[in-house]
Amino acid sequence: MNQSQLLLDISTHALLHLEFKKLDKRLTQNEINNLLVQYLKRYVKANRYQAVKKSTKKWLLVGRQSNKLESFLIQEQERLSQTVSTDLFRFVELIGEVETQLRTKVQYSQAHKIDLDARYGKVLVCVVDENLTSSFDDQGLMTKATQILFIGNADDKDRFSAIIDKNEVFQSVIAYEDENHLRIELFRM
């Protein structure tokens, strides 16, 4: 999981924790701040959240210096939600999942320049696009489809298809398929 997603999860959980505490009794601003500071401390100490320790410490500092940690976390949550939910971010996340699951590196190339022998591991996965940045606008939304080429054995091809199919942000259409090749076109849903 990347840093933005971790921070979004932490801020959401902290705010949910606060809302449940508010159900029990009415809290003063000072109590709200102290509750959030205590809740966030566990994330600073946890090894699992080492990647976001610096940001979480910054949040703790805000909570200790002012009584406005709740409003600060709400702003951070909104900012992180926008960052995490862009199509470009989700596309990069999808590519990362393909790389992890298939133990490979995804390449990027124009169609006429693909090196079919350049494999990382047992498979070749390549994003085929003339200009990938033109597929996304300034806000990170996908504006036009892009293609992904897969070359490998049938089992790996099935794993690749499963990764793409379970993605809830993009829709894929098969452009070409045979025993060892699969080229899909990826659209925004």
Order of alpha helices (4+ residues) and beta strands (2+ residues): alpha-alpha-alpha-alpha-alpha-beta-beta-beta-alpha-beta-beta
